Amino acid sequence: MQVQVKLFSRFREHLPPEARGEATINLPVGATIDDLIDHLGIVRRVKLITINGERQADYSRPLHDGDSVRVFPVVVGG
């Protein structure tokens, strides 16, 4: 299955620079949000994930072919 992913801020480094933070990711059918995060190699704290424009709190939620996923990091300021 394929999902559209957009990564924000420092998470963009998990994709090639030419992707500009956006990519189509291939995952096995039944993959979850947690599986996507692992696949991307994101180990930092995630602040917010949306799927198809809706906030997601349950990272065990299965993804579906064609989903649009947005991943935002925790922002730290000084």
VMD Tcl script that builds the backbone (N, CA, C; Angstrom):
set m [mol new atoms 234]
animate dup $m
set s [atomselect $m all]
$s set {name element resname resid chain x y z} {
  {N N MET 1 A 0.848 -1.162 0.000}
  {CA C MET 1 A 0.000 0.000 0.000}
  {C C MET 1 A 0.895 1.227 0.000}
  {N N GLN 2 A 0.362 2.336 -0.480}
  {CA C GLN 2 A 1.109 3.585 -0.526}
  {C C GLN 2 A 0.397 4.655 0.289}
  {N N VAL 3 A 1.192 5.420 1.066}
  {CA C VAL 3 A 0.650 6.563 1.799}
  {C C VAL 3 A 1.480 7.789 1.428}
  {N N GLN 4 A 0.823 8.925 1.394}
  {CA C GLN 4 A 1.486 10.200 1.132}
  {C C GLN 4 A 1.927 10.777 2.473}
  {N N VAL 5 A 3.188 11.118 2.600}
  {CA C VAL 5 A 3.723 11.598 3.874}
  {C C VAL 5 A 4.306 12.992 3.690}
  {N N LYS 6 A 3.998 13.857 4.640}
  {CA C LYS 6 A 4.623 15.177 4.696}
  {C C LYS 6 A 5.200 15.332 6.099}
  {N N LEU 7 A 6.513 15.593 6.152}
  {CA C LEU 7 A 7.212 15.765 7.412}
  {C C LEU 7 A 7.552 17.240 7.598}
  {N N PHE 8 A 7.447 17.713 8.824}
  {CA C PHE 8 A 7.696 19.115 9.116}
  {C C PHE 8 A 8.938 19.291 9.979}
  {N N SER 9 A 9.532 20.490 9.866}
  {CA C SER 9 A 10.661 20.918 10.675}
  {C C SER 9 A 11.804 19.904 10.566}
  {N N ARG 10 A 12.399 19.547 11.686}
  {CA C ARG 10 A 13.582 18.676 11.665}
  {C C ARG 10 A 13.281 17.257 11.190}
  {N N PHE 11 A 12.030 16.849 11.161}
  {CA C PHE 11 A 11.701 15.513 10.653}
  {C C PHE 11 A 11.958 15.392 9.157}
  {N N ARG 12 A 12.033 16.514 8.469}
  {CA C ARG 12 A 12.276 16.478 7.021}
  {C C ARG 12 A 13.586 15.776 6.682}
  {N N GLU 13 A 14.529 15.744 7.626}
  {CA C GLU 13 A 15.825 15.099 7.376}
  {C C GLU 13 A 15.693 13.591 7.192}
  {N N HIS 14 A 14.530 13.027 7.465}
  {CA C HIS 14 A 14.313 11.588 7.307}
  {C C HIS 14 A 13.944 11.208 5.875}
  {N N LEU 15 A 13.886 12.214 5.010}
  {CA C LEU 15 A 13.655 11.991 3.587}
  {C C LEU 15 A 14.802 12.634 2.819}
  {N N PRO 16 A 15.042 12.214 1.585}
  {CA C PRO 16 A 16.104 12.855 0.804}
  {C C PRO 16 A 15.829 14.356 0.646}
  {N N PRO 17 A 16.882 15.188 0.594}
  {CA C PRO 17 A 16.691 16.638 0.487}
  {C C PRO 17 A 15.804 17.052 -0.679}
  {N N GLU 18 A 15.932 16.354 -1.807}
  {CA C GLU 18 A 15.123 16.718 -2.974}
  {C C GLU 18 A 13.630 16.437 -2.778}
  {N N ALA 19 A 13.279 15.650 -1.779}
  {CA C ALA 19 A 11.861 15.356 -1.502}
  {C C ALA 19 A 11.162 16.560 -0.879}
  {N N ARG 20 A 11.941 17.467 -0.282}
  {CA C ARG 20 A 11.400 18.673 0.345}
  {C C ARG 20 A 10.331 18.348 1.390}
  {N N GLY 21 A 10.572 17.228 2.115}
  {CA C GLY 21 A 9.685 16.858 3.213}
  {C C GLY 21 A 8.445 16.087 2.815}
  {N N GLU 22 A 8.300 15.756 1.537}
  {CA C GLU 22 A 7.112 15.028 1.076}
  {C C GLU 22 A 7.517 13.821 0.247}
  {N N ALA 23 A 6.820 12.702 0.471}
  {CA C ALA 23 A 7.126 11.493 -0.289}
  {C C ALA 23 A 5.954 10.523 -0.253}
  {N N THR 24 A 5.945 9.634 -1.221}
  {CA C THR 24 A 5.032 8.500 -1.220}
  {C C THR 24 A 5.806 7.328 -0.639}
  {N N ILE 25 A 5.257 6.728 0.416}
  {CA C ILE 25 A 5.935 5.639 1.124}
  {C C ILE 25 A 5.165 4.348 0.899}
  {N N ASN 26 A 5.890 3.286 0.556}
  {CA C ASN 26 A 5.289 1.959 0.405}
  {C C ASN 26 A 5.392 1.213 1.731}
  {N N LEU 27 A 4.273 0.705 2.193}
  {CA C LEU 27 A 4.202 -0.058 3.437}
  {C C LEU 27 A 3.380 -1.319 3.195}
  {N N PRO 28 A 3.581 -2.343 4.018}
  {CA C PRO 28 A 2.744 -3.530 3.881}
  {C C PRO 28 A 1.307 -3.230 4.313}
  {N N VAL 29 A 0.373 -3.932 3.715}
  {CA C VAL 29 A -1.032 -3.791 4.096}
  {C C VAL 29 A -1.168 -4.093 5.583}
  {N N GLY 30 A -1.927 -3.265 6.292}
  {CA C GLY 30 A -2.116 -3.443 7.727}
  {C C GLY 30 A -1.131 -2.665 8.575}
  {N N ALA 31 A -0.182 -1.949 7.926}
  {CA C ALA 31 A 0.797 -1.161 8.682}
  {C C ALA 31 A 0.083 -0.069 9.476}
  {N N THR 32 A 0.654 0.268 10.620}
  {CA C THR 32 A 0.077 1.270 11.518}
  {C C THR 32 A 0.891 2.565 11.464}
  {N N ILE 33 A 0.412 3.573 12.175}
  {CA C ILE 33 A 1.166 4.817 12.303}
  {C C ILE 33 A 2.525 4.521 12.925}
  {N N ASP 34 A 2.559 3.706 13.985}
  {CA C ASP 34 A 3.831 3.324 14.607}
  {C C ASP 34 A 4.777 2.692 13.589}
  {N N ASP 35 A 4.247 1.830 12.732}
  {CA C ASP 35 A 5.072 1.192 11.701}
  {C C ASP 35 A 5.661 2.234 10.753}
  {N N LEU 36 A 4.866 3.223 10.388}
  {CA C LEU 36 A 5.357 4.293 9.507}
  {C C LEU 36 A 6.471 5.073 10.183}
  {N N ILE 37 A 6.275 5.443 11.441}
  {CA C ILE 37 A 7.289 6.189 12.185}
  {C C ILE 37 A 8.589 5.382 12.258}
  {N N ASP 38 A 8.483 4.078 12.537}
  {CA C ASP 38 A 9.666 3.214 12.566}
  {C C ASP 38 A 10.331 3.143 11.190}
  {N N HIS 39 A 9.521 2.989 10.157}
  {CA C HIS 39 A 10.029 2.900 8.784}
  {C C HIS 39 A 10.830 4.150 8.415}
  {N N LEU 40 A 10.359 5.306 8.856}
  {CA C LEU 40 A 11.032 6.563 8.554}
  {C C LEU 40 A 12.252 6.800 9.437}
  {N N GLY 41 A 12.380 6.032 10.519}
  {CA C GLY 41 A 13.516 6.180 11.423}
  {C C GLY 41 A 13.388 7.358 12.366}
  {N N ILE 42 A 12.167 7.796 12.628}
  {CA C ILE 42 A 11.946 8.921 13.534}
  {C C ILE 42 A 11.993 8.418 14.970}
  {N N VAL 43 A 12.970 8.918 15.731}
  {CA C VAL 43 A 13.110 8.498 17.127}
  {C C VAL 43 A 12.842 9.650 18.089}
  {N N ARG 44 A 12.715 10.852 17.560}
  {CA C ARG 44 A 12.417 12.016 18.401}
  {C C ARG 44 A 10.936 12.060 18.715}
  {N N ARG 45 A 10.595 12.874 19.701}
  {CA C ARG 45 A 9.196 12.967 20.111}
  {C C ARG 45 A 8.338 13.621 19.033}
  {N N VAL 46 A 7.218 12.989 18.771}
  {CA C VAL 46 A 6.247 13.500 17.808}
  {C C VAL 46 A 5.195 14.286 18.563}
  {N N LYS 47 A 4.871 15.470 18.099}
  {CA C LYS 47 A 3.860 16.317 18.733}
  {C C LYS 47 A 2.471 15.990 18.201}
  {N N LEU 48 A 2.372 15.841 16.885}
  {CA C LEU 48 A 1.062 15.713 16.255}
  {C C LEU 48 A 1.181 14.912 14.974}
  {N N ILE 49 A 0.222 14.033 14.772}
  {CA C ILE 49 A 0.083 13.327 13.501}
  {C C ILE 49 A -1.344 13.507 13.041}
  {N N THR 50 A -1.484 13.862 11.768}
  {CA C THR 50 A -2.824 13.910 11.186}
  {C C THR 50 A -2.877 12.923 10.026}
  {N N ILE 51 A -4.049 12.336 9.854}
  {CA C ILE 51 A -4.302 11.473 8.717}
  {C C ILE 51 A -5.542 12.015 8.029}
  {N N ASN 52 A -5.362 12.353 6.761}
  {CA C ASN 52 A -6.449 12.926 5.967}
  {C C ASN 52 A -7.071 14.124 6.683}
  {N N GLY 53 A -6.215 14.919 7.328}
  {CA C GLY 53 A -6.653 16.147 7.978}
  {C C GLY 53 A -7.219 15.997 9.373}
  {N N GLU 54 A -7.255 14.777 9.914}
  {CA C GLU 54 A -7.804 14.548 11.248}
  {C C GLU 54 A -6.693 14.147 12.213}
  {N N ARG 55 A -6.674 14.797 13.382}
  {CA C ARG 55 A -5.670 14.511 14.411}
  {C C ARG 55 A -5.790 13.058 14.875}
  {N N GLN 56 A -4.630 12.416 15.054}
  {CA C GLN 56 A -4.597 11.024 15.491}
  {C C GLN 56 A -3.826 10.902 16.801}
  {N N ALA 57 A -4.425 10.288 17.782}
  {CA C ALA 57 A -3.759 10.062 19.063}
  {C C ALA 57 A -3.350 8.602 19.236}
  {N N ASP 58 A -4.012 7.713 18.500}
  {CA C ASP 58 A -3.760 6.287 18.610}
  {C C ASP 58 A -2.815 5.849 17.497}
  {N N TYR 59 A -1.534 5.684 17.833}
  {CA C TYR 59 A -0.540 5.351 16.822}
  {C C TYR 59 A -0.599 3.891 16.387}
  {N N SER 60 A -1.471 3.108 17.007}
  {CA C SER 60 A -1.673 1.729 16.564}
  {C C SER 60 A -2.754 1.660 15.488}
  {N N ARG 61 A -3.281 2.811 15.098}
  {CA C ARG 61 A -4.325 2.864 14.060}
  {C C ARG 61 A -3.737 2.394 12.731}
  {N N PRO 62 A -4.428 1.472 12.059}
  {CA C PRO 62 A -3.949 1.013 10.754}
  {C C PRO 62 A -4.076 2.125 9.714}
  {N N LEU 63 A -3.112 2.151 8.820}
  {CA C LEU 63 A -3.160 3.064 7.686}
  {C C LEU 63 A -3.838 2.366 6.522}
  {N N HIS 64 A -4.309 3.159 5.572}
  {CA C HIS 64 A -4.985 2.621 4.390}
  {C C HIS 64 A -4.345 3.195 3.139}
  {N N ASP 65 A -4.402 2.439 2.070}
  {CA C ASP 65 A -3.838 2.876 0.808}
  {C C ASP 65 A -4.392 4.259 0.448}
  {N N GLY 66 A -3.477 5.185 0.127}
  {CA C GLY 66 A -3.883 6.525 -0.273}
  {C C GLY 66 A -4.008 7.529 0.856}
  {N N ASP 67 A -3.825 7.089 2.113}
  {CA C ASP 67 A -3.898 8.030 3.235}
  {C C ASP 67 A -2.863 9.132 3.073}
  {N N SER 68 A -3.211 10.317 3.557}
  {CA C SER 68 A -2.303 11.460 3.588}
  {C C SER 68 A -1.924 11.698 5.047}
  {N N VAL 69 A -0.641 11.520 5.360}
  {CA C VAL 69 A -0.156 11.589 6.733}
  {C C VAL 69 A 0.766 12.797 6.893}
  {N N ARG 70 A 0.540 13.567 7.936}
  {CA C ARG 70 A 1.382 14.720 8.268}
  {C C ARG 70 A 1.977 14.476 9.657}
  {N N VAL 71 A 3.297 14.702 9.811}
  {CA C VAL 71 A 3.979 14.420 11.062}
  {C C VAL 71 A 4.704 15.695 11.532}
  {N N PHE 72 A 4.350 16.152 12.734}
  {CA C PHE 72 A 4.911 17.374 13.302}
  {C C PHE 72 A 5.717 17.035 14.562}
  {N N PRO 73 A 6.919 17.602 14.710}
  {CA C PRO 73 A 7.717 17.349 15.910}
  {C C PRO 73 A 7.319 18.274 17.058}
  {N N VAL 74 A 7.764 17.896 18.245}
  {CA C VAL 74 A 7.665 18.794 19.394}
  {C C VAL 74 A 8.595 19.961 19.110}
  {N N VAL 75 A 8.123 21.173 19.325}
  {CA C VAL 75 A 8.936 22.363 19.074}
  {C C VAL 75 A 9.567 22.824 20.375}
  {N N VAL 76 A 10.873 23.062 20.312}
  {CA C VAL 76 A 11.605 23.516 21.494}
  {C C VAL 76 A 12.150 24.904 21.182}
  {N N GLY 77 A 11.929 25.808 22.094}
  {CA C GLY 77 A 12.403 27.179 21.878}
  {C C GLY 77 A 13.290 27.635 23.012}
  {N N GLY 78 A 13.820 28.821 22.840}
  {CA C GLY 78 A 14.702 29.311 23.876}
  {C C GLY 78 A 14.438 30.758 24.187}
}
mol reanalyze $m
mol bondsrecalc $m
mol representation Tube
mol addrep $m
